[in-house]
Amino acid sequence: GGYPVSMIGVPGQAIENTTPPNAAMLAFGCTEAGLAIALAPAVNRALRAGWVRRALSVANTNVMALYLWHMIPAVIVAVVAYPAGLLPQPVEGSAAWWLARLEWVVVLTVMTGAEMVVLGWQRRIFGAPLPTFGVRLPHRWGEAVTLAGAAMAVYSLEYLAADGFAPDGRFPWATAVVFAAGLILVMFRPADPRLSP
């Protein structure tokens, strides 16, 4: 039929399988579920091996850290590489474009691996609650300040997700500043006047 090959939304498609979900998406989901059910007995047998259990144990203790911190390497690489001109934007679909994608994946894999080593090594530091700043604010303002900071951070992340790290060929510094300001506001907490000297 007229369904596109990509199961995710891709700009420029006349029809998208995901908005709204259509018969192609339903068939794809049913196929994935059927394959998972068919492969379950063989996968369960393979998972009983001791070395597999040990590997899964290590992976399971780190999967949440990977989920929560996986964007940090992308941000670091973008902040360093875009202004320095190290991330060219060749014509989409060309051999140079595919090579640039491969380079991006390799660099991010190395950065993420290094990040996971640091997170595992300093787990007690990175697992601690975020530091906060005691500020002389009425308690009723504390919630409003936190919500404003969260809204600023979410707006910034939404902007980066929608437009990328270099929508016009330059890093969006204004968005980064809004994100940093939102993060700082989230770290504020009303100081308890009873504990003041």
C-alpha positions in Angstrom: 0.0 0.0 0.0 0.9 3.6 0.5 2.5 3.1 3.9 6.1 4.4 4.3 8.9 2.0 5.2 9.8 3.9 8.4 7.7 3.0 11.5 8.7 6.2 13.2 7.8 9.8 12.1 10.3 11.0 9.5 10.0 14.6 8.2 8.8 14.9 4.6 6.6 11.8 4.6 3.1 12.3 3.1 1.8 9.6 5.4 3.2 8.8 8.8 2.6 5.4 10.4 2.5 6.9 13.9 0.2 9.9 13.6 -2.3 8.5 13.9 -1.3 4.9 14.4 -2.5 2.9 11.4 -2.8 -0.7 10.2 0.9 -0.9 9.3 1.9 0.1 12.9 -0.6 -2.5 14.3 0.8 -5.2 12.1 4.4 -4.3 13.0 3.5 -4.4 16.8 1.8 -7.8 16.4 4.8 -9.1 14.5 7.2 -8.0 17.2 5.0 -9.5 19.9 4.8 -12.8 18.0 8.5 -13.0 17.6 9.1 -12.2 21.3 6.7 -15.0 22.3 8.2 -17.5 19.8 11.8 -16.7 21.0 11.0 -16.7 24.7 11.8 -20.4 25.4 15.2 -20.3 23.7 16.0 -16.9 25.3 15.1 -18.3 28.8 17.4 -21.3 28.2 20.3 -19.1 27.2 19.7 -16.8 30.2 20.2 -19.8 32.7 24.0 -19.8 31.9 26.0 -18.5 34.9 28.1 -16.0 32.9 24.9 -14.6 31.3 23.3 -14.1 34.7 26.5 -12.3 35.9 26.5 -10.0 32.9 22.8 -9.2 33.3 23.3 -8.5 37.0 26.0 -5.9 36.1 23.8 -4.5 33.3 20.7 -4.3 35.6 22.6 -2.3 38.3 23.6 0.3 35.7 20.7 0.5 33.3 18.9 3.3 35.3 22.1 5.4 35.3 22.4 4.8 31.5 18.8 5.9 31.1 19.1 9.0 33.2 22.5 10.1 32.0 22.6 9.0 28.3 22.1 12.5 26.9 25.0 14.1 28.7 27.6 12.8 26.2 25.5 14.1 23.3 25.3 17.6 24.9 29.1 17.6 25.7 30.0 16.6 22.1 27.6 19.1 20.6 28.8 22.0 22.8 32.4 21.2 21.9 32.2 20.0 18.3 29.6 22.3 16.7 31.3 25.6 17.5 34.7 24.1 16.5 33.3 22.9 13.1 34.0 19.3 13.9 30.5 18.1 12.9 29.9 18.8 9.3 26.4 18.6 7.8 26.8 16.9 4.4 23.9 16.3 2.0 21.4 14.0 3.7 21.6 10.5 2.4 25.0 10.9 0.8 28.0 8.7 1.6 29.6 11.5 3.6 26.3 11.8 5.6 26.3 8.1 6.4 30.0 8.3 7.4 29.2 11.3 9.7 26.4 9.3 11.3 28.9 6.4 11.9 31.4 8.8 13.4 28.7 10.3 15.7 27.7 6.8 16.9 31.3 5.8 17.6 32.1 9.1 19.5 29.0 8.9 21.6 29.6 5.2 22.3 33.1 6.0 23.6 31.8 9.0 25.6 28.9 7.0 27.1 31.3 4.2 28.1 33.6 6.6 29.8 30.7 8.3 31.5 29.4 4.9 32.8 32.8 4.1 34.2 32.9 7.4 36.1 29.3 6.9 37.3 30.1 3.4 38.6 33.3 4.5 40.2 31.7 7.5 42.0 28.2 6.0 42.5 27.9 7.5 46.0 28.5 11.0 44.7 26.2 10.8 41.6 23.5 8.9 43.5 23.2 11.6 46.1 20.4 14.1 46.0 21.1 17.3 44.1 22.6 20.0 46.2 20.2 22.8 47.2 20.7 26.4 48.2 18.9 27.7 51.2 17.4 31.0 50.2 15.4 33.4 52.4 12.1 32.9 50.6 8.6 32.5 52.1 7.7 28.8 52.0 4.7 29.6 49.7 7.2 30.9 47.1 9.3 27.7 47.2 6.8 25.7 45.2 6.4 28.5 42.6 10.1 28.9 42.2 10.6 25.1 41.8 7.7 24.9 39.2 9.1 27.9 37.3 12.6 26.2 37.2 11.1 22.9 36.1 9.1 24.7 33.3 12.2 26.5 32.1 14.2 23.3 32.0 11.4 21.3 30.2 11.0 24.1 27.7 14.7 24.1 26.9 14.8 20.3 26.5 11.7 20.4 24.3 13.3 23.0 22.1 16.5 21.0 21.8 14.5 17.8 21.0 12.4 19.6 18.4 15.1 21.7 16.7 18.3 20.0 17.5 21.6 21.3 18.9 22.3 23.5 15.9 19.0 24.5 14.2 20.7 27.3 12.1 24.3 25.9 12.2 25.1 27.4 15.6 24.6 26.1 19.2 21.5 27.7 20.8 23.2 29.4 23.7 20.0 31.2 24.7 18.3 27.9 25.2 21.2 26.6 27.2 21.1 29.6 29.5 17.4 29.2 30.1 18.0 25.5 30.9 20.8 26.4 33.4 18.7 29.1 35.0 15.8 26.6 35.4 18.2 24.1 36.9 19.4 26.7 39.4 15.8 27.6 40.4 15.0 23.9 41.0 17.9 23.8 43.4 16.5 26.7 45.6 14.8 25.8 48.8 13.3 28.1 51.3 15.6 28.6 54.3 14.1 27.8 57.6 14.2 31.0 59.6 14.3 29.0 62.9 17.8 27.7 61.9 19.2 31.1 61.1 21.9 32.5 63.5 
